Amino acid sequence: MRSKGLSGYLALAGIMAATSTARAQEAEGEQEAEAAAPAEAAAPSEAAAPSEAAAQLEQPAGDDLQEQHLPEERLRQMVEEQMAKGLKPKVGDVQFHGYFRAGYGVSGEKGRQVCFQVAGAYSKYRLGNECDLYGEFLFSGPAYVGDDGVVANANVMFNLFIPTTPLGYPDRFTPGGGELGQDIHWGTNQFFFDFQGLSFLGEGARAWVGRRFYKREDVHATDYFWWNASGLGGGLEDIPVGGTMKLSYAAFVVDGPPVLDEDPITPNRPARTDIGIRNDLRLYGIPLPGGELVLGANAIADVSDNDDMNNGFSGTAMYVAKLLGGTSKTAVQYGLGPAVSGNGVIGRLDTSTDTTFMRVLENFDFQLTPELGGQLTGVFNRDDVDEVGTQDWISAGGRLSYAVHQYAQLLLEAGFDTVKPEDGDRRNLTKVTVAPVIAAGKSHWARPQLRLFATFAMWNDAARAAPGGVDSGGIYTDTEETSGATFGMQGESWW
């Protein structure tokens, strides 16, 4: 969608920048580790959370499925399509894309909605299980247009995050007494320039510098950004290397752990001496029977003046196949040291090199008929933390959608998570949500959606007794109950 008024955008951007007080995302474990994160997070939140970014110009199908959380990728593609048709973009044109979710609920125990997640899991099944309000708003447009087809784009994404507190959803733009960090937050999670159409890089290649979401892979049903290299950096991407294969390289800065400040008003910041450079190399489009192979290497070089910081490494192999009107992604990851994290690429720079992780994941989107679609996922993750031991997390579940009308669907989501610490009891949690929705079409990915939901969760005693319990409000921690429920409404959209 093209913005008709550049002046309106500039005014909004000015207001957002002026009121920007904090980045609101957990680490995409993290999750954020980065702004990339699940918005709970991070998942996404949900972490960096976890946080989810999703946008599209039209409902995705086939090859578009993997683009829904990368609006800037779709914008660049659109510019290339316009250039191919002889429709030259103009400096000052602005594209506006974004994502948001908002809603509220009540607990079956009375009081405000709580969200269910087992301690030790990097994500949770999100339908009817999100206790925040979150939005991302991307503005992108040409800063330079050459007669030879070269286009330089300026991209900025603002985010709005309203977390849930024991007192509910804060609605102030400035912190209140004793509530620093618990009010409305404006942040900037993308801010970068890129060049495309440079003939010496090869057809379709791009160069970029700034802070951005970078080639993220996520499971939408859980807002789990399991391969998330986002951050502040620069690089070259989509360089053709023969046949269908392309290569990308990016270098990102890595900050050390925050230095605690005794002043509660002063944010904790990393020390000047602690820094690393994260090198991200990817080769994709490798042809295989029925699909393609994607390979990624993530090497973290410690350049700190501090012996407590370390080098790290992670590697990823992902097989992508088109199947049943959707996409299957099967991946294996392994990492050590500062690369150990739920996001698969970066944790803490002071993590011991004796700490490792291993992950196997399946993410399958499908659209069996115009009415019936969904997503299935499964994860096995093992963290082996130096001097602590191993912890295994297994998750399996998914979401089904069935269209009963052009603009109405029924959703069913079910998920099971189990976590086994080396020296602790196994923690189990099962979550089920049913939701009738008004949707902008029959597709599983049709958005916007307006939902009414009923969520039910069951868990064992080990999950309830674990640090953090099983719910965001802690209302079941001191009880013997092994089940709970919430009811509410939510809207979600990307465009």
N, C-alpha and C positions, 0 to 999 in steps of 0.2 A: 504494500500500500504506500503510495507516495504522499508525503506531507505537502499540503498546499501552501503552508505559510512558514517560511524559514524564520521570520521574525518571531513567530509564536514558539518555535523550537528553541530559539536562542533565549527567549524570556524564561521558558521552562527550565532550560539547562542552567541558567543563571540562578534561579531560585533553588534548584536541586543542589548546585555546587555550594551556594551560600549556606544552606542548611545541613550540608553533609557533616555529620558528627562522628559517625563510626561505621565501620564495615560490619554488616550484620550477617555473618555466616559462621557456622562452626566449621571446623575444618571438615572438609569432606573427609572426614574423620577427625584433624581438621574435623568429620570429613570436612570443614573445609580443609585442610591443609592449606588450601588456596581458595580464592574466591570461586573457584570452580566448584565448588562444593556444593553437596547436597545441601539445601537450605535448612534442614534441620540441623544440618550440620552446622551442613553441611549439612540431602537429602537429605534433582537431585534429587541439606540439607539438604525437614526430613534430614541432614548433615550435609552442610556445606554444603553439611551437610550438607550437610549436608546439605542443599538448594538445588532447584532444578531449573535449567533454562530451556525453554522450548519455544520454537517459533517456526512458522511456515507461511508461504504465500498462498498455498492451496493444500487441501488435505493430502497427506503423503500416501504414496502407493509405490510398491516395488522399490526401485532404487532410492526413492525419497525418504524411506523409513529412517535411515541412519542420519538424516539431516535435521530432524526435528528439534534437536537441542543445540544446533549450531546455526543460528540465524545469519551470522555474518557469511557463512559458507554459501547459503542460498542467495544472499544479496550479491555476492561476487559472481555467482553463476548467472544471475539475472542480468548483470551488467555485460557479461560476455555474450549472452544471448542477444541483447540489444545491439551490441557492436556488430555481431554477425549479421543482423538484419539491417545494418546501416543506420540504426537508431543511436546516435551518439549521445551519451550522457552529458549533462552540463554541470559545471561547477556551481554549487549552491543547491542542487537537487538534494532532497533529504528523504531517506527511507526510514520508516518507523516500524520497529518490530518489538516484540516482547513476550513476557509470560507473567501471569499472576494467579494466585489462589487466595481465597478469602472465605471465611465461614466461622461457625461456632457450634458448640454442642453442649450437652449435659451428660452427667455421669449417672449410671444406673444406681449409684450409691447416693445420688443427689449431689448438688453442687456442679461446678464447672467440669467440662470434658477433660479427661485425661487420655494420654496416648500410651499404647502398650508396646514394650520392646524388652527382649531378654538381655540381661547384662552380658557384655562380651560380644554381641552381634554388631556388625558394622552398619546394619540397616534394619528397617522394619517395613512391613507391608503397609502401604500408605493410604489406601482408600479408606475414608472414614477414620483415619488414624493420624491426622496432622494437627498439631496444637500450635500453630502459628499462622500469621498472615505474611505473604511474601510476594514480591513482584520484581521483575527485571525489565528495563526499558532501553532498547537499543536504538540509537540514532546513527545512521551511516550515510555518507554521501561523498561524491568526488571532490577532492581538493585540487586536483589537476587532471585535465583531459588533453591528451596530445592528438595531433592529426594522424599519427601513425598507430593509433590504437592503444597507446599506453594510458593507463588510468591509475591515479593515486587516490586512495580512499581514506577518509578520516572516520574513525569508529569510536563511539563512546557509549557505554552502557551504565545506567544508574540502577541501583537496587533499593528497594524499600523492604524493611524487615520489622515485624512487630511480634516479638516473642510472647509466649504465655508466661505469666508469673503466678505465684499463689494468689495474687490479688486480681488476676484476670488479664485482659489485654490493655496495656497502657495506651493512652491516646494523646500524650503530650509530645511536642517537638523538642523540648528541652528536658534534661534530667531533673527529677524531683529529689527531695531530701532523702538520702540513703538509698536511692534507686539508680545510681549511675549504671549505665549499660542495660537498663531494662525498659527503656522507652522506645519510641519510634526512631529507627536508624535510617539515615540516607547514606548510601555508600556508592563507590564507583568501582565496579569489578571488571570493566574492560575499558581500555583507553589506548588505542594503538593506530598506527598508520600502516598501510600496505601499498605496494606497487604491483600491478598485474599488466600483462601484455608486453613484458620485456623480452624481446626476441632472443637475446643472448642467454637467457635462462631456459629457453625451450617453451613450447606451446603449453599454455595452461599453468605455468609456474608463477609463483609469487614470492616477493620479499616483504618482510614485515619487521617492525620494532614496536614494543610497548607492552602493556599488560593485557592479556587476553585469555579467553577460554581456548585451549589448544587440543584439538582432535580428541575430545572426550568420548569415552564409551561408558554407557550407563544402562541400568535396568530400570525402566520407567516405573514398574509396579512397586518397586522398593526405593526409588530415588537413590539408587546405589551407583555412584560414579567410581567404578572399580578400576578404570584406567584413565587417570585424570592428571595430565602434565601441565595444567594451566599455571600461569604465573607471569612475572615480569621478565621479558627476554627479547629475543629476536632471532630470525632465521630465514631459511629458504624452504619452500614447500612445493610439492607436486612437480618436482623436476622429472621429466620423462627420461627413463634410462633404458628403454627398449621394450617393444611390444606394448602390453598393457601395464607394465610396471612403472612405478613412480617412487621417488625418494624424497624424504624431507629431513632437514636437520634444524634443530633449534637449540640455543644456549640460554638457560634461565639462571637468574641469581637465586641463591638459597641463603636465607638468613639463619643465624644461630638461634638457640632458644632464648626466650625473653628473660631479661634480668629483672628480678622482682624489685619493685619500688615500694618503699614504706609508705609513701603518700598515696592514699586510696584514690585520689583524684587524678594522679598522673598515670597514664597508660604504661604498661611494661613494654620495653623495647629491647631488641637484640643489641648485644655489645658490638662496638665498632670492630673489634678484633675477630669476630666470628662470622665467617662467610664461606660459601661454597658456590661452585658453578656446576649446574646440572645440564649434561649434554644428552639430548634426545634425538635418536636416529631411528628412522622408520623406513621400511621398504614394503610396499603394498601393491596390490594388483598382480601378485604372483599367481599364475594360473594353476589350478588344480582341478581334478575331475569334479564337476558339479558346483564349483565355486572358486574362491581365491584365498590365498594365504596372506596374512599381514604379520610382519615381524617387527618388533621394537626392542631397542636397547637403550637403557637409561643409566648413564654413568655420572656419579656425583664426585667431583673433585674438590677436596677440602683445601681451601687457600687461606685458612685462618691462621692468625698468630696465637694459637691456643691448642695445646696438645690434647685437650679433651674432645676436640672435634674430629670427625672421621670421614673417610671415603666410603662410598656406597655404590651398589649396582643392583639393577633389576632388569629382567628380560621378559618379553611377552610374545607368545605365538597365538594367533587367532585365525580360525578357519571360518569364512563367511560364505553362506550358501543361500540362494533364493529358494523358498519352499512354501507351498500352500498359500500363495499370495502374500508372503511375508519374508522374513529374514531370520535365519538361524546363525548365531554366533557362538562358537565353541572356543574357549580360550584356556591357556595355561600360563601362569606367571610364577616367577621365582625371584627373590631378592634378598639382600643382606645389608646390614648396617643402616645408615640413614635412609635407605630406600624402603625400609619396612614400614608399611602403612596400609590402611584400608584402601587408599587411592592407587596403590600399586607403583608409585614412583618416588614419593618423598615423605619422610617422617621427621624426626628430630635429627639435627646435624650431629648431636653428641651421642647417638645410638651406637652401641658397641657393634663391631663387625662380627661378633659371635652371635648376634641376633639375626634370625632369618625368617622368611615367610614363604609359603607355597600356596597357590590358589588354582583351583579348577572351576570353571564357570560355564554354564550354558544359558543363553538368553534367546528365546524363540518367539518372535512376533508372527501372527498369522491372521488371515482373513479368509475363512473357509468358504463363506458365501457372502453376498452383500449384507446380510443381516448378522452373521455370526463371525466374531473375531475375538482376538485375545492375545495374551502373552503368558508364557510359561518360563520359569527360571529355576535354576538349581546352582548352589554354590557349596564347595568344600574349601575351607580356609584353615591353614595351620600356621600359627605364630609360635616360634621357638625363641623365647626371650632369654638373653644371657642372665644367669643366676636366678631366674624365676621358673623357667620350664616351659612346656608346651601348653597351648590352648587351642582346641579344635572348635570350629563353628561350621555347622551344616544348616543350609536353608533350602527349602523347596516349596514352591507354590506358584500362584499366578492369578490372572484376572480374565474373566470371560465377559463379553458384551453381546447382547442380543437385541437387535432393533425391532421393536414392535410397531414402529411408525417411522416415517421419514425423519421426524424430529423427536423421537422418544426411544430410550433404551432401558434395559435392565442390566445391571452390573452385579457380578458375583466375584468376590476375591477371597482366596483362602491361602494361608501360608503357615508353615511350620518352621520354627527355629530351635536348634538345640546347641548348647555350648558346653564343652567338657574341659575344665581346667585340669592340669596334670594332677594336682593334689586336692581336688574338690569334687563335689557331686555334680552330676549332669543336670543342667538347667534346661527345661523344655517350656516352650510357649507356642500355642496355636491361636491364630487370629482369623476370624471369618467376618466379612462385611457384605451386606446386600444393600443395593442402592438403585432406586428408580431415578432416571435422569432425563432432563430435556437437553438434547444435543443438536449441534448444527450438522446433522447428517446421520447416516447409518453406520459409517465406518467406526471401527474401534478407536481410531485416532481423531474422530470428529470433535472439534472444539470450536466454540465454548461449550461447556457442560454446566448445568445447574443440577445439583444432587441433593436428595434426601438420603441419609444413611443410618443404618443400624449396625453397630460393630459389637462383636462378642469375642472374648478372649478367655482361654483356659491355660493354666500353668501348673507346675508342680511346686512342692515346698522349697526345693533348692533354688528355683528361679525367684520365688518371693523373698527368700532370705538373703539373696546375693546383694552386694553393694549396689545401690541404686534401685533395687526392687524390680518390679515389672511394669510400673506405671509412672508417668511424668509427675503426677501429683503426690506420689508416696502414700496414697490413701489405703493401700492394701498391705503395706510393710508390716504393720503391727497387728495384723489380723491373721486368721487361719483360713481365709477364703482362698479358693483356687480358681475363681472365675470372676469375670466382670463384664460390664457392657457400657456403651455410650451411644447417644443418639444425637443427630444434628443435621446441619445443612452446609454445603460448600459449593462454591463456584470455582471453576478452573478454566483458563484459556491461554492459548498462545496464538500469535498471528505474525 
